[in-house]
Amino acid sequence: MAKKTRRKPKKQHKFDLKAMFAGLFSREKLGLYLFLGKLTIIIVVAFGTIWGFQFMEKYVNQIAHERQVELEVVLKDRHERWEWASNELVRDILLAADVKSDDFLLDKDLVHKWTINLQNHSWIERVNSVQKRYDGKVIVDCDLRRPIAKIKQDSKVYYVDAEGHIMAPVLGDLDGRSMQVNPVYDHLVEIRGGMKKLPAPGTSLVADDVKAGLDIISMIRMVDSHQTDRNLRVLKELAVCDVSNFKDRKDRSQPRITFYTQRNTEIRWGAEVGNEISEFEPPAETKLSRLYLTYSKYQTLDTFMHVELRNHRNDKSDPLRDQG
């Protein structure tokens, strides 16, 4: 009889919980889990922040639309830097920004748009900044062109700075009537007899006759600024600078450039600055000295019919002596 062989029982694998956890939480995997956990937190916080900002922006925009802020445009340092500018001129400049009452204050493109509008204004030399505040104030910081003379043309008054830049007329509305107003508190000399057609405001003129008048006016303004005694300032006595005989185009025997006082006294200046020698006239510095000496002595330029500044003789330091 055959002998039965006994089968060996299969070896049962024990469930080793300790070994499983040891594999899951090995040192290498713990580092990975820590990294993934931090990354998850960062992503959640980032998305939460973005959503929060979007929610707040939507809320602020809604509140801003419901509570419309009234905008007010202000020229920075208006009384400290621009005391010479009239209220009409300041108003005209600020209106050029084209700030509308219904402009949405939170619109990101507003400041750029206002800046471009201001840069196109003929009285503005440079726009430094435009700031909008959430109380509704729009603060404009810019450099203005300061005129030293005026030119009348086509029943309008244009203004010119020392570099020959043309500034547009300034219109004011007083008592419901549109009328021309003086945009500056300074006294300005009118240049007459120059170029027939001025270039458009915002550009610089190149006419030699007007430039010659501006050069002399600039020199007189500079000397005036160094006079501590206001009663010795000459510019306020002058009303007109006539350049119609520039380069002897009318009469060689007459002065090329002539000034007229407020009382129409003739001030015979003569050749343009830098061209005195060819016309046998004293230099501009000598003419200025004689002009101020006369004014200082008589406290007026209207004592006689005219004041002659072209005489080259040294003993004629008083331009009125030959008329007394």
Phi and psi in degrees as a GROMACS rama.xvg file:
@    title "Ramachandran Plot"
@    xaxis  label "Phi"
@    yaxis  label "Psi"
@TYPE xy
-74.695  144.548  ALA-2
-85.8314  125.091  LYS-3
-74.2656  135.745  LYS-4
-94.5334  135.749  THR-5
-88.7472  125.432  ARG-6
-76.1937  142.212  ARG-7
-75.9465  129.669  LYS-8
-63.1867  143.649  PRO-9
-65.3988  140.634  LYS-10
-75.4021  119.81  LYS-11
-85.2159  133.418  GLN-12
-82.8  124.049  HIS-13
-77.5671  140.689  LYS-14
-77.4005  107.452  PHE-15
-99.2849  92.5214  ASP-16
-63.5549  -36.4539  LEU-17
-65.1482  -39.3713  LYS-18
-68.2154  -36.6904  ALA-19
-63.7318  -47.4013  MET-20
-65.941  -33.5424  PHE-21
-63.7852  -35.2161  ALA-22
-73.2223  -37.8175  GLY-23
-70.1428  -33.2597  LEU-24
-114.156  41.7056  PHE-25
-67.6428  163.905  SER-26
-60.674  -37.4345  ARG-27
-67.6305  -43.8985  GLU-28
-72.1028  -31.1104  LYS-29
-60.2833  -39.6626  LEU-30
-63.298  -40.7353  GLY-31
-64.6086  -43.9426  LEU-32
-62.3002  -38.7183  TYR-33
-64.4448  -41.4387  LEU-34
-63.9689  -46.4472  PHE-35
-64.0177  -35.3797  LEU-36
-65.3919  -45.8299  GLY-37
-61.802  -42.4784  LYS-38
-61.3575  -40.9347  LEU-39
-63.2695  -43.3657  THR-40
-62.0123  -43.4888  ILE-41
-61.8953  -43.5313  ILE-42
-64.1008  -43.8581  ILE-43
-62.8263  -45.3758  VAL-44
-63.2846  -41.3085  VAL-45
-62.8418  -48.655  ALA-46
-64.6383  -36.5717  PHE-47
-65.4023  -39.829  GLY-48
-65.094  -46.4695  THR-49
-59.952  -45.6092  ILE-50
-62.5586  -40.0733  TRP-51
-63.3123  -44.0119  GLY-52
-63.7519  -43.1285  PHE-53
-61.4832  -40.6621  GLN-54
-64.4315  -43.7574  PHE-55
-66.8079  -39.7614  MET-56
-63.4114  -42.9202  GLU-57
-63.254  -39.4871  LYS-58
-67.2768  -45.0545  TYR-59
-63.7564  -42.5698  VAL-60
-61.2841  -40.1556  ASN-61
-64.3599  -44.6952  GLN-62
-64.1204  -41.4739  ILE-63
-64.002  -37.5636  ALA-64
-68.6574  -37.4111  HIS-65
-73.4563  -33.6241  GLU-66
-114.764  80.8256  ARG-67
-65.7757  125.563  GLN-68
-88.3077  131.319  VAL-69
-76.364  126.418  GLU-70
-87.0417  140.518  LEU-71
-132.5  123.546  GLU-72
-94.6631  130.861  VAL-73
-129.972  137.031  VAL-74
-88.0803  120.214  LEU-75
-63.2478  136.293  LYS-76
54.4791  38.9927  ASP-77
-57.2989  -45.5414  ARG-78
-84.1658  -23.1315  HIS-79
-83.0999  -42.1156  GLU-80
-100.222  -29.6371  ARG-81
-120.974  43.0396  TRP-82
-65.0868  -20.6529  GLU-83
-79.2738  -17.7361  TRP-84
-84.428  134.625  ALA-85
-73.0857  163.553  SER-86
-63.8238  -32.3881  ASN-87
-65.5973  -40.5191  GLU-88
-66.5121  -45.6576  LEU-89
-59.9307  -42.6814  VAL-90
-62.3152  -41.808  ARG-91
-63.5027  -40.2034  ASP-92
-66.4735  -45.3311  ILE-93
-67.5777  -33.8288  LEU-94
-65.3763  -27.8197  LEU-95
-64.687  -23.051  ALA-96
-65.2527  -20.9133  ALA-97
59.4941  45.0809  ASP-98
-80.7621  119.276  VAL-99
-99.7758  151.264  LYS-100
-63.9471  -26.5647  SER-101
-97.798  9.8647  ASP-102
-62.8619  133.146  ASP-103
-81.0554  117.095  PHE-104
-59.9046  -28.8447  LEU-105
-88.0581  3.2534  LEU-106
-67.1298  121.19  ASP-107
-69.5224  -19.4357  LYS-108
-92.1136  -3.9141  ASP-109
-61.2612  -49.355  LEU-110
-59.4807  -43.1928  VAL-111
-62.2271  -42.6232  HIS-112
-64.5642  -45.1534  LYS-113
-63.5055  -38.9577  TRP-114
-63.3666  -44.6375  THR-115
-61.046  -42.4753  ILE-116
-60.5788  -42.779  ASN-117
-69.0533  -36.4031  LEU-118
-64.2536  -20.7078  GLN-119
-88.1033  0.551103  ASN-120
-83.3129  133.02  HIS-121
-68.5795  -20.3088  SER-122
-87.8702  -9.7298  TRP-123
-99.0697  122.724  ILE-124
-81.5718  -41.051  GLU-125
-156.881  138.569  ARG-126
-97.6881  115.379  VAL-127
-81.238  -44.3208  ASN-128
-166.454  156.162  SER-129
-130.533  120.671  VAL-130
-117.154  135.079  GLN-131
-110.193  130.924  LYS-132
-108.587  154.078  ARG-133
-79.47  -0.0313437  TYR-134
-88.2497  2.28057  ASP-135
101.666  -5.41355  GLY-136
-84.7678  133.824  LYS-137
-112.253  113.115  VAL-138
-101.67  119.399  ILE-139
-102.501  121.313  VAL-140
-111.402  111.684  ASP-141
-147.184  164.153  CYS-142
-103.445  124.773  ASP-143
-94.5029  151.575  LEU-144
-83.4087  132.488  ARG-145
-103.354  117.15  ARG-146
-73.9898  151.267  PRO-147
-120.935  -7.08721  ILE-148
-155.381  166.827  ALA-149
-133.48  155.099  LYS-150
-134.571  127.425  ILE-151
-94.2084  132.152  LYS-152
-155.824  132.751  GLN-153
53.9595  44.5039  ASP-154
63.3003  18.1472  SER-155
-124.59  156.219  LYS-156
-110.034  119.152  VAL-157
-105.175  158.599  TYR-158
-124.243  147.829  TYR-159
-131.836  134.431  VAL-160
-92.9527  -177.303  ASP-161
-63.9013  -24.7367  ALA-162
-89.0305  0.916569  GLU-163
85.8729  16.9639  GLY-164
-78.7331  131.687  HIS-165
-89.1674  129.452  ILE-166
-111.241  142.052  MET-167
-70.2384  156.83  ALA-168
-59.6047  153.206  PRO-169
-115.179  123.008  VAL-170
-104.047  135.823  LEU-171
-118.832  158.531  GLY-172
-119.415  99.2476  ASP-173
-110.923  128.776  LEU-174
55.1306  32.6526  ASP-175
79.9484  2.44041  GLY-176
-111.984  129.319  ARG-177
-77.8062  123.846  SER-178
-148.894  159.577  MET-179
-75.6663  136.052  GLN-180
-124.787  156.651  VAL-181
-80.7312  118.026  ASN-182
-79.2739  -7.40053  PRO-183
-131.411  150.184  VAL-184
-82.8796  -18.3896  TYR-185
-66.8995  155.294  ASP-186
-81.9823  131.91  HIS-187
-118.779  136.608  LEU-188
-85.3014  137.872  VAL-189
-88.9238  129.872  GLU-190
-94.7395  125.504  ILE-191
-121.971  157.415  ARG-192
77.9004  14.0683  GLY-193
-91.0738  -147.412  GLY-194
-57.2112  144.062  MET-195
-72.6933  -34.0511  LYS-196
-130.734  118.412  LYS-197
-75.4716  148.659  LEU-198
-69.5141  170.155  PRO-199
-65.0039  144.437  ALA-200
-55.1715  141.786  PRO-201
100.363  -8.4887  GLY-202
-114.535  169.591  THR-203
-105.115  137.963  SER-204
-85.3554  155.914  LEU-205
-123.016  6.99693  VAL-206
-65.8859  128.285  ALA-207
-65.6018  -33.1827  ASP-208
-68.1647  -46.7485  ASP-209
-65.5522  -40.4922  VAL-210
-61.8603  -36.9436  LYS-211
-63.1389  -41.688  ALA-212
-65.0821  -41.7812  GLY-213
-62.1292  -37.7288  LEU-214
-61.1567  -42.8661  ASP-215
-70.0608  -42.9702  ILE-216
-61.1111  -38.9593  ILE-217
-62.9039  -40.4697  SER-218
-65.1156  -42.2714  MET-219
-64.9698  -41.2036  ILE-220
-61.7842  -38.4234  ARG-221
-66.4014  -44.7698  MET-222
-64.0721  -41.3808  VAL-223
-57.7679  -40.2955  ASP-224
-65.7161  -19.4582  SER-225
-95.9534  0.778028  HIS-226
-86.5238  112.694  GLN-227
-70.0839  -28.2011  THR-228
-91.0043  114.466  ASP-229
-61.687  -24.6586  ARG-230
-73.8919  -7.15423  ASN-231
-106.509  16.665  LEU-232
-92.6391  126.213  ARG-233
-86.3238  -32.1121  VAL-234
-55.1014  -38.5565  LEU-235
-65.3939  -16.8768  LYS-236
-81.6684  -18.751  GLU-237
-93.6231  136.614  LEU-238
-112.136  -39.2961  ALA-239
-135.367  142.266  VAL-240
-117.326  109.734  CYS-241
-96.2938  116.92  ASP-242
-114.247  20.437  VAL-243
-66.2888  -22.0399  SER-244
-101.973  23.5351  ASN-245
-57.3837  133.008  PHE-246
56.6426  34.6768  LYS-247
57.9023  33.2573  ASP-248
-75.5815  -10.8457  ARG-249
-111.69  -50.4959  LYS-250
-156.085  117.01  ASP-251
-67.0227  -23.0499  ARG-252
-79.4416  -11.3502  SER-253
-99.9323  157.472  GLN-254
-60.8588  142.659  PRO-255
-68.0005  -37.9757  ARG-256
-128.691  129.42  ILE-257
-130.255  135.203  THR-258
-102.117  153.898  PHE-259
-128.349  137.007  TYR-260
-78.7654  178.088  THR-261
-60.2642  -27.334  GLN-262
-101.589  16.7595  ARG-263
72.2512  21.2169  ASN-264
-74.7121  136.395  THR-265
-83.9053  126.551  GLU-266
-110.235  106.455  ILE-267
-85.2563  93.1983  ARG-268
-78.1912  -54.1211  TRP-269
105.21  -135.349  GLY-270
-69.1167  158.247  ALA-271
-67.8067  158.647  GLU-272
-61.4012  128.276  VAL-273
95.9656  -8.80408  GLY-274
-120.012  22.5799  ASN-275
-71.9368  -36.0069  GLU-276
-62.8253  -42.852  ILE-277
-65.6206  -21.1413  SER-278
-102.138  9.07147  GLU-279
56.7923  45.7385  PHE-280
-122.431  154.686  GLU-281
-66.8182  158.308  PRO-282
-66.1416  164  PRO-283
-58.6504  -35.8513  ALA-284
-62.2405  -38.8428  GLU-285
-67.7118  -40.1799  THR-286
-62.2851  -43.0068  LYS-287
-62.0075  -44.2522  LEU-288
-58.9163  -43.9656  SER-289
-67.0937  -38.4033  ARG-290
-62.881  -45.8291  LEU-291
-72.8072  -32.7569  TYR-292
-62.9785  -42.619  LEU-293
-62.1937  -46.5763  THR-294
-66.2699  -38.9857  TYR-295
-65.1918  -36.6056  SER-296
-73.8761  -42.0988  LYS-297
-105.495  -7.90535  TYR-298
59.7945  18.3831  GLN-299
-165.52  158.441  THR-300
-106.549  9.02464  LEU-301
-110.21  22.3782  ASP-302
-70.4982  -37.2044  THR-303
-122.645  -178.629  PHE-304
-69.5468  -32.4143  MET-305
-153.939  164.097  HIS-306
-120.529  119.537  VAL-307
-98.1435  119.774  GLU-308
-110.925  -0.788634  LEU-309
-90.9006  -8.32492  ARG-310
-66.3592  129.921  ASN-311
-94.498  -6.32437  HIS-312
-74.6545  136.514  ARG-313
-65.6281  -29.5252  ASN-314
-79.5059  -0.621622  ASP-315
-100.522  49.2969  LYS-316
-69.7574  -21.6119  SER-317
-100.393  108.198  ASP-318
-69.3694  -5.90124  PRO-319
-100.564  -5.95197  LEU-320
-60.3381  -40.2345  ARG-321
-76.2705  2.75832  ASP-322
-111.34  -10.8354  GLN-323
